[in-house]
Amino acid sequence: MITRKNMGRASPILMVLFTFGFAFGTYNLVTMVIRNRSVRNWVSDDSNGGVFFDPVVEMPENVKKLKNSKTPYHVALTATDAPYSKWQCRIMYYWYKKKKDLPGSEMGGFTRILHSGNPDELMDEIPTMVVDPLPAGLDRGYIVLNRPWAFVQWLEKAKIDEEYILMAEPDHIFVRPLPNLSHGGMPAGYPFFYIKPEQNEKIIRKFYPEENGPVTNVDPIGNSPVIIRKDLLEKIAPTWMNVSLKMKDDPETDKTFGWVLEMYAYAVASALHGVQHILRNDFMLQPPWDLEVGERFIIHYTYGCDYNLKATLVKMVNEATANIPNWETQ
C-alpha cells in the first residue's frame, strides 16, 4: 500500500520527470518547425514551376537596403535646343534643386541629355551631356523619336554613380521631395489613362507576339516618369529605340498611336524583357484632369489650356488626347 507519506516523497521526482518530458517535447517541436522552414526555403514548388522561398527568411538584399538606407537615383531628361524646351528645362532644374536635399528625397545627380548634337548656352547652368540626334529625316517630324536614341547614347557614354535612374521630362515640376518609388528591383511608373494596350491588342501583337505572353504584360505607361535600375534600362533602351522606329514605319500603328507612339514603344520594350512596373498614381498629376496636388510628387503641365474671363476652361490642346472632346468627362 502506498501511504500518504510515500506519495509526498514521490512528488518531487514526478515533477522533475514531468518538466524534463515537457522540455524534450518542446525542443522536438521547435526543431521540427525550424527544419520544416529550412526545407521549405529550398524545395521545388511544382505548382509554380520554380523554387519556393519564404518571403520573410529570404528577403532580398536589395529590399533590405531600401528599408534601411537611402537608394539615390539619377534624374535624367532629354531635351532639344528649342527656346521653349530651354525655358522648361530651367524651371525643371530649379525645382529639382529646391527639393533635392529635403527630408524624404532620394534624388542624386542630374543630367539634361541634349539631343541637338551641339552645345548651347545652358551648358554651364544645367549639367548637360550632348548626344547626336537621329539621322536627318529618320524621325519624320516626330521629334520624340530621338528620346530613346538619346538614352542609348547617354547610357553608353556617361559615368552614372547612382544605381537607379529617374527618366523625367522638361515639363515636370517637383512639388514634393521624391523618394525612390521602385521596390525590390522592380521599377516604378505612372499609369496614363490614355495608354491602353488591351484596347489596342491587334496593334500591340505586331510587336509583342502571343508567345511572349498576355497583352496585360504591357504596362499602361510611358518611359517618363519611371524610376528604374540602371542595368535594366541598359537592356531595355536599345529595344525601346528599335520598337519605336518599327512602330513609326507601320502606317496603322503610326496613325493609331500618334504622339504617344514612343510611350507605347517603351511599354512594349519593357514587356519584351520581362520587366513590369509598380504603377504609382501618386507619382504625378496632370492638370486640368487633376485639380489638387495632394500627396503627389510631380506636376506634368503638358496640356495647353485656354480659359475665358470667368476662369472657366474652354479648350484643352494636347495631341495625346486629341480625341477626348471634354476634359470633365474623365
Helices and strands as residue ranges (DSSP letters): H 4-40, E 44-45, E 50-51, H 61-68, E 73-79, H 83-100, E 107-114, E 128-130, G 143-145, H 146-157, E 164-168, E 172-174, E 188-189, G 198-200, H 201-204, G 210-212, G 215-217, E 226-229, H 230-249, H 251-257, G 258-260, H 261-272, E 278-279, G 281-283, E 284-285, E 298-300, E 304-307, E 313-317, G 319-321, G 327-329
